[in-house]
Amino acid sequence: MDFLYILGSILCTVYGQIVVKWQVGSAGPLPAGGPERVSFLLGLVLNPWILSSVLAGFLALLCWMAAMTKFELSYAYPFMSLSFLLVTALSALIFHEALTVPKVVGLLLIMGGIVISSRG
């Protein structure tokens, strides 16, 4: 049950990253001018989907605080690297981002690090 706190933190973090990418991509390019740029970014901040990602970040924090009552930081923190795996996989599936050999090798190294770290 205690690992659900870590999982909750990971899933909320991943949700926030995917939603921000989706909404920023839908909004179009960042304007060149100063006032237009501020208006553009303010519009994004007030976007309900972006606000849901901020809420997800807050929920991730709450989950992480609960996890810190159950685990040592040096044990729990490597699991947060799973967010790299999930964000990369979802980016490839949802946004059709390239899943290159270097990315896959990097993810495998991260996963190996999690396994080694969790045994120590």
RAFEN-V304921 format. One record per pair of residues at least 6 apart in sequence whose C-alpha atoms are under 8 Angstrom apart, sorted by the first residue. I is the first residue (numbers start at 1). J is the second residue. D is the distance in whole Angstrom. If there is no record, write none. Layout:
BEGIN
i=I j=J d=D
i=I j=J d=D
END
This chain:
BEGIN
i=2 j=67 d=7
i=2 j=70 d=7
i=3 j=67 d=7
i=5 j=63 d=5
i=5 j=64 d=6
i=5 j=66 d=6
i=5 j=67 d=5
i=6 j=63 d=7
i=6 j=64 d=6
i=6 j=67 d=6
i=6 j=76 d=7
i=6 j=79 d=7
i=6 j=80 d=8
i=8 j=59 d=8
i=8 j=60 d=6
i=8 j=63 d=6
i=9 j=59 d=7
i=9 j=60 d=4
i=9 j=61 d=7
i=9 j=62 d=8
i=9 j=63 d=5
i=9 j=64 d=6
i=9 j=80 d=8
i=10 j=60 d=7
i=10 j=80 d=6
i=10 j=82 d=7
i=10 j=83 d=6
i=11 j=60 d=8
i=11 j=83 d=7
i=12 j=56 d=5
i=12 j=57 d=6
i=12 j=59 d=7
i=12 j=60 d=5
i=13 j=56 d=7
i=13 j=57 d=6
i=13 j=60 d=6
i=13 j=83 d=7
i=14 j=83 d=6
i=14 j=86 d=7
i=14 j=87 d=6
i=15 j=53 d=7
i=15 j=56 d=7
i=16 j=50 d=8
i=16 j=52 d=8
i=16 j=53 d=4
i=16 j=54 d=7
i=16 j=56 d=6
i=16 j=57 d=7
i=17 j=53 d=7
i=17 j=87 d=7
i=18 j=87 d=7
i=18 j=90 d=8
i=18 j=91 d=7
i=19 j=49 d=7
i=19 j=50 d=7
i=19 j=53 d=6
i=20 j=49 d=8
i=20 j=50 d=6
i=20 j=53 d=7
i=22 j=95 d=8
i=23 j=44 d=8
i=23 j=49 d=7
i=23 j=50 d=7
i=24 j=44 d=7
i=27 j=44 d=8
i=30 j=37 d=6
i=30 j=40 d=7
i=31 j=37 d=5
i=31 j=40 d=7
i=44 j=50 d=7
i=45 j=51 d=7
i=67 j=76 d=8
i=68 j=76 d=8
i=75 j=117 d=7
i=75 j=118 d=6
i=75 j=120 d=8
i=78 j=113 d=8
i=78 j=114 d=6
i=78 j=117 d=7
i=78 j=118 d=8
i=79 j=114 d=6
i=81 j=110 d=7
i=81 j=111 d=8
i=81 j=114 d=8
i=82 j=111 d=7
i=84 j=107 d=7
i=85 j=107 d=6
i=88 j=99 d=8
i=89 j=99 d=8
i=91 j=97 d=6
i=92 j=98 d=6
i=92 j=99 d=6
END
